[in-house]
Amino acid sequence: MAVQTTSPLDMVELVKMIIDFVDSEDLLNVAFTCRLFFSTACTRIWCLLNPQTHVTLRRVRQALEGRHSYYNKHQHQQERIPFCDYRELVHHFRWYPHDKGTVHFERQFFDVFQFPNLVRLEFSYAAAQDHAVQKLIQSSSRLRHVNLSHCYCLSTEAIRPLLSIPPALKTLILYGCGKIDADALAAAIYRHRNSLECIRLTDINNEILSAIQQCDKLKDLGLEHCSDINLDSTRINQFAAHLMRQNIPRLTRLRMRDIASLNAEPMYNLACATSSTLVHLDMSECNLVDQEGFTHFATCCQSLETLLLAHQFSVTDEIVQLFVKHCPNLKHLDVSGCRLLTDNAFSLWLDQDDSINFSSVSQLETLNISGLEPDISPLVVLHLLQHLPHINEICLGVAYDYADATQLVKTASDFSLDTGRCVTICRTNWLTRSTSDPFT
């Protein structure tokens, strides 16, 4: 009697395994080559919808409208039927147009962009209208991540569905959305307070910060361009004290850029509250923060990988030295416009003392010293290029002497000059960091 064996995998699992090995560029060909592969390949193709030009976006719209279809041969009347409802397959819709020219869409253009299974929405379009964004949010009850940065025309109506969808939102990014009513925004944050992990906003007031304070799972907080009229120092101090009282520190990223009322008082609490978790700190253009405040962060937050202190009046050589000394994992440093800095700021990387050679163990990859000429000499820049093992780029700024920059590139091997990026010296053949996220 012949022994019969059965496969441990069914046909659906086998098809999925095969499709997983297919390169993304070949998926469309595979989908239309074999009917067996069509559904699985389409699911993978449409899971992330990321058109990068206006032309591509219009082609996507045609597919969503069902223009790509076939005739039903089993009916007397020849009716065209879509291959499938592509809208059901989209989990992540991202629209950051690479062609930045002004293109105006007809009012109802985005009406067909309604995805019931959408989890992540990233929509950065200066001319975006309320009704388009409102329908995008309203159509999905599974939405977890909303990024509407630089949609300058949006008002409260655009985010009103956040007050009715299930309270499970994890990410809310609204940089540049200054027309949204503060009360509505605070209400949306409070509704999703038990799930929000990332909040990034522009020009908030005391009420919004009070709502943010209720988000116990918050890991990423970004605030920018907040006037002292709407957000006062007392409210910031209370927020910092609340973070200090939390039993489990969670914040890994903190961005407080151009906060008019941020002074030295809450810095100790902020530093202590994030001492074991913070890897990204941006306190650029906060000119009421003194040296003592930065000292707290340098000595407490020793896991920092990214430090942005652009245009800080109180950042001195000693402050930079403290961060270099206490933060061995530092990869990205921006001290552009810090006019008090001199060559001595980088003395720990210049000193060749055999006992502690900070340059050899440095993890620094990018350095921005634009606006510091002639305070930072070409000799120091050359030393950093030659002795920091992981350095990939140093931004010198548009005012840097072109002849000096050219000479640096000639002397330091494996580097080239990129004048299109504010006179930046880049390591040759280095793949620059992705610029897809404009809010880092």
C-alpha positions in Angstrom: 0.0 0.0 0.0 1.4 3.4 -1.1 2.2 5.8 1.7 0.3 9.1 1.3 1.9 12.3 2.6 0.4 15.7 2.9 2.2 19.0 2.7 2.4 20.9 6.0 1.6 24.1 4.0 -1.6 24.9 2.2 -1.7 26.6 -1.2 -2.2 30.1 0.3 0.9 29.7 2.5 3.0 28.4 -0.4 1.9 31.3 -2.7 2.8 33.8 0.1 6.2 32.3 0.5 6.9 32.5 -3.2 5.7 36.2 -3.4 8.0 37.1 -0.5 11.0 36.2 -2.6 9.9 38.4 -5.5 11.6 41.7 -5.9 9.3 44.7 -5.5 10.0 45.9 -9.0 8.8 42.5 -10.4 5.6 42.2 -8.4 3.3 43.7 -11.0 4.6 41.4 -13.7 4.1 38.4 -11.4 0.6 39.6 -10.5 -0.6 39.5 -14.1 1.4 36.5 -15.1 -0.4 33.9 -13.0 -3.9 34.1 -11.6 -2.8 32.2 -8.6 -0.4 34.9 -7.6 -2.6 37.9 -8.4 -4.3 38.5 -5.0 -1.2 38.0 -2.9 1.0 40.1 -5.2 -1.5 42.9 -5.2 -1.8 42.8 -1.5 2.0 43.4 -1.2 2.0 46.1 -4.0 -0.8 48.1 -2.5 0.0 47.7 1.2 2.3 50.8 1.0 0.9 53.4 -1.4 3.7 56.0 -1.9 3.3 58.0 -5.1 6.1 60.5 -5.5 4.9 62.6 -8.3 1.6 64.2 -9.3 1.5 62.1 -12.5 1.8 58.9 -10.5 -0.8 60.1 -8.0 -3.3 60.6 -10.9 -2.6 57.1 -12.2 -3.2 55.7 -8.7 -6.5 57.5 -8.7 -7.5 55.9 -12.0 -6.9 52.5 -10.5 -8.9 53.3 -7.4 -11.8 54.5 -9.6 -11.9 51.1 -11.2 -10.7 52.2 -14.7 -8.4 49.2 -14.8 -11.0 46.4 -15.1 -12.2 43.5 -17.3 -15.5 42.5 -19.0 -17.7 40.0 -17.2 -18.3 37.3 -19.9 -21.0 35.6 -17.9 -23.5 38.5 -18.2 -25.5 39.4 -21.3 -24.6 43.0 -20.8 -20.9 43.6 -21.1 -20.1 45.2 -17.7 -16.6 46.2 -16.7 -15.6 44.8 -13.3 -12.5 46.0 -11.4 -9.9 43.4 -10.8 -10.2 44.0 -7.1 -11.0 46.8 -4.6 -7.5 48.2 -4.2 -8.7 50.5 -1.4 -9.1 47.5 0.9 -5.4 46.6 0.5 -3.9 50.0 1.5 -2.5 50.1 5.0 -0.1 53.0 4.6 -0.7 56.0 2.4 2.2 58.4 2.0 2.0 61.6 -0.1 5.2 63.8 -0.1 5.4 65.0 -3.7 9.0 65.1 -5.0 8.0 67.5 -7.8 7.4 70.6 -5.7 5.8 72.7 -8.4 2.4 74.2 -7.6 -0.3 71.8 -8.8 -3.9 72.4 -7.9 -6.2 69.4 -7.7 -9.9 69.6 -8.4 -12.0 69.8 -5.2 -13.2 66.1 -5.3 -9.9 64.7 -6.4 -9.1 62.9 -3.1 -12.7 61.6 -2.5 -11.8 58.2 -3.9 -8.8 58.0 -1.5 -10.7 56.3 1.3 -9.0 53.3 2.7 -11.0 51.3 5.4 -7.9 49.4 6.6 -5.6 52.3 6.7 -3.2 52.3 9.6 -0.7 55.0 8.8 -1.4 58.3 7.0 1.4 60.6 6.0 0.2 63.6 4.0 2.4 66.6 3.5 1.0 69.0 1.0 0.9 72.7 1.4 -2.4 73.1 -0.5 -4.2 70.3 1.2 -7.9 71.0 1.8 -9.9 70.2 4.9 -12.5 68.0 3.2 -9.8 65.8 1.6 -8.0 65.1 4.8 -11.2 64.7 6.8 -12.4 61.9 4.5 -9.1 60.2 4.6 -9.2 60.1 8.4 -12.9 59.4 8.6 -12.8 56.4 6.3 -10.6 54.3 8.5 -11.4 53.1 12.0 -8.0 51.4 12.3 -5.9 54.5 12.0 -2.9 54.6 14.3 -0.5 57.1 12.8 -1.4 60.6 11.5 1.3 62.9 10.0 -0.1 66.1 8.4 3.0 68.2 8.7 3.3 71.4 6.5 -0.4 71.2 5.5 -0.6 74.9 6.1 -4.2 75.4 4.9 -5.8 72.8 7.2 -8.3 74.0 9.9 -10.1 72.2 12.7 -12.5 70.4 10.3 -9.6 68.3 9.0 -8.9 66.6 12.3 -12.4 66.6 13.7 -12.8 62.8 12.9 -10.1 62.2 15.5 -12.7 63.0 18.1 -14.9 60.1 16.9 -12.6 57.3 15.7 -11.7 54.6 18.2 -9.2 56.1 20.8 -6.1 54.1 19.7 -4.0 56.7 17.9 -0.3 56.3 18.5 1.2 59.1 16.4 0.0 62.7 15.8 2.3 65.0 13.9 0.9 68.5 13.0 4.0 70.7 12.4 2.9 73.9 10.6 -0.8 73.4 11.0 -1.4 76.7 12.7 -5.1 77.1 11.8 -6.4 74.2 14.0 -8.3 75.3 17.0 -6.4 74.7 20.3 -9.5 73.4 22.1 -10.2 70.8 19.4 -6.6 69.7 19.3 -6.4 69.4 23.1 -9.7 67.3 23.0 -8.2 65.0 20.4 -5.1 64.5 22.4 -7.0 63.8 25.5 -9.3 61.3 23.8 -6.2 59.3 22.6 -4.2 59.9 25.8 -3.9 56.2 26.6 -2.3 55.2 23.3 -0.4 58.2 22.0 3.4 57.6 21.8 4.5 60.4 19.5 3.2 64.0 19.4 4.8 66.8 17.4 3.1 70.2 17.2 3.7 73.9 16.4 2.8 76.9 18.6 0.8 75.2 21.3 -0.8 76.7 24.4 -1.1 75.8 28.1 -4.2 73.8 27.5 -2.6 71.6 24.9 0.4 70.9 27.0 -1.9 69.9 29.9 -3.5 67.4 27.6 -0.1 66.1 26.5 0.8 65.6 30.2 -2.0 63.0 30.4 -0.3 60.8 27.8 1.5 58.3 30.0 2.9 56.2 27.0 4.6 59.2 25.3 8.0 58.4 23.9 8.5 61.2 21.3 7.6 64.8 22.0 8.3 67.6 19.5 7.3 71.3 20.1 8.4 74.2 18.0 7.8 78.0 17.6 5.8 78.4 20.8 5.3 82.0 21.9 5.4 83.1 25.5 1.9 84.5 25.2 0.3 81.1 24.6 2.7 78.8 26.5 4.1 80.2 29.7 7.0 79.0 31.8 4.8 77.9 34.7 3.0 75.4 32.6 6.4 74.1 31.2 7.7 73.7 34.8 4.6 71.8 35.8 5.0 69.5 32.8 8.7 68.8 33.6 7.8 68.1 37.3 5.2 65.6 36.1 7.7 63.8 34.0 10.1 63.7 36.9 7.4 62.0 39.1 6.7 59.3 36.6 7.9 55.9 37.8 8.9 54.7 34.4 10.8 57.1 32.1 9.7 56.8 28.5 10.8 59.8 26.4 13.4 58.8 23.9 13.1 61.9 21.7 12.6 65.5 22.9 12.4 68.5 20.5 11.8 71.9 22.0 12.8 74.3 19.3 12.2 78.1 19.6 10.2 77.8 22.8 10.1 81.5 24.0 9.3 80.7 27.6 11.6 77.7 28.1 14.2 78.8 30.7 16.7 77.1 32.9 14.3 76.2 35.7 12.7 73.0 34.3 15.9 71.7 32.7 17.0 69.6 35.8 13.7 67.8 35.9 13.6 67.2 32.2 17.2 65.8 32.2 16.6 63.6 35.2 13.2 62.3 33.9 14.8 61.2 30.6 18.3 60.3 31.8 18.1 56.6 30.9 16.1 56.8 27.7 16.8 60.0 25.8 18.6 59.4 22.5 17.5 62.5 20.5 17.6 66.1 21.9 16.8 69.3 20.0 16.9 72.5 22.0 17.8 74.9 19.2 16.9 78.6 19.4 15.8 78.5 23.1 17.8 81.5 24.2 16.6 81.6 27.8 18.3 78.3 28.7 21.7 78.9 30.4 24.8 76.9 30.6 23.7 75.1 33.8 20.6 73.8 32.0 22.7 72.2 29.2 25.1 70.8 31.8 22.3 68.8 33.4 21.5 67.1 30.0 25.2 66.5 29.3 25.8 64.7 32.6 22.5 62.9 32.9 21.6 61.8 29.4 24.6 59.8 28.4 22.7 57.7 25.8 22.3 60.6 23.4 22.9 59.9 19.7 21.5 63.1 18.2 22.1 66.6 19.7 20.8 69.7 18.0 21.7 73.0 19.6 21.6 75.4 16.7 21.7 79.2 17.4 22.0 78.8 21.1 23.5 81.9 22.7 24.7 80.2 25.8 26.4 77.1 24.3 30.1 77.4 25.0 33.2 75.4 24.4 32.8 73.8 27.8 29.3 72.7 27.1 30.3 70.9 23.9 33.2 69.3 25.7 30.8 68.0 28.4 28.6 66.3 25.8 31.6 64.8 24.0 32.9 63.5 27.3 29.7 62.0 28.7 27.9 60.9 25.5 30.1 58.3 23.8 27.3 57.2 21.4 26.8 60.7 19.9 26.4 60.4 16.1 24.8 63.7 15.0 25.8 67.1 16.3 24.5 70.5 15.2 26.0 73.6 16.8 25.5 75.9 13.8 25.2 79.5 14.7 26.5 79.1 18.3 28.7 82.1 18.1 30.6 81.5 21.4 32.3 78.4 20.1 36.0 78.2 19.1 38.4 75.5 18.2 38.6 74.6 21.9 35.0 73.2 21.7 36.4 70.1 20.0 39.6 69.8 22.1 38.7 66.3 23.3 38.7 65.1 19.7 41.9 67.0 19.0 43.9 65.8 22.0 46.0 62.7 21.2 46.5 61.8 24.8 47.1 58.0 24.8 45.2 57.5 28.1 41.8 58.7 26.8 41.7 59.1 23.0 38.2 60.4 22.4 38.7 60.7 18.7 39.4 57.0 18.2 36.3 55.9 20.0 34.0 58.6 18.7 30.8 57.5 16.9 30.2 60.9 15.3 28.9 60.7 11.8 27.6 64.2 11.0 28.6 67.6 12.3 27.1 71.0 11.4 29.3 74.0 12.2 27.8 76.4 9.7 27.9 80.1 10.7 31.0 79.6 12.8 33.6 80.9 10.4 36.3 82.0 11.1 36.1 80.8 14.7 36.5 77.2 13.7 39.8 77.0 11.8 40.4 74.8 8.7 43.1 72.9 10.7 40.5 71.7 13.2 38.1 70.7 10.4 40.9 68.7 8.7 41.8 67.0 11.9 38.2 65.9 12.5 37.9 64.6 8.9 41.1 62.5 9.3 40.8 61.3 12.9 37.1 60.7 13.6 36.6 57.1 12.3 32.9 57.3 11.5 32.6 60.9 10.2 30.6 61.1 7.0 29.9 64.8 6.6 30.7 68.2 8.0 28.5 71.1 7.0 30.6 74.3 6.9 27.8 76.8 5.8 27.3 79.0 2.7 29.6 81.7 4.1 32.6 79.4 4.4 35.6 80.3 2.2 35.3 78.2 -0.9 39.0 78.1 -1.4 39.6 76.8 2.1 36.8 74.2 1.7 38.3 73.0 -1.6 41.8 72.7 -0.1 40.3 70.6 2.8 38.8 68.2 0.3 42.1 67.9 -1.5 44.0 67.2 1.7 41.6 64.8 3.3 41.3 61.6 1.3 37.9 60.0 0.4 35.9 63.2 0.7 34.1 65.5 -1.8 32.5 68.9 -1.7 28.8 69.4 -2.0 28.1 73.1 -2.7 24.4 72.4 -3.1 24.1 71.6 0.6 25.5 74.7 2.2 29.1 73.8 1.4 29.1 70.3 3.0 32.1 68.0 2.9 30.9 64.5 2.4 32.6 61.1 2.4 32.9 59.9 -1.2 30.3 57.2 -2.1 28.6 57.7 1.2 24.8 57.1 1.0 23.3 60.1 2.7 20.6 59.7 5.3 17.1 59.5 4.0 15.3 62.8 3.8 11.8 61.2 3.6 11.0 62.2 7.2 11.2 66.1 7.2 10.5 66.2 10.9 13.7 64.5 12.3 
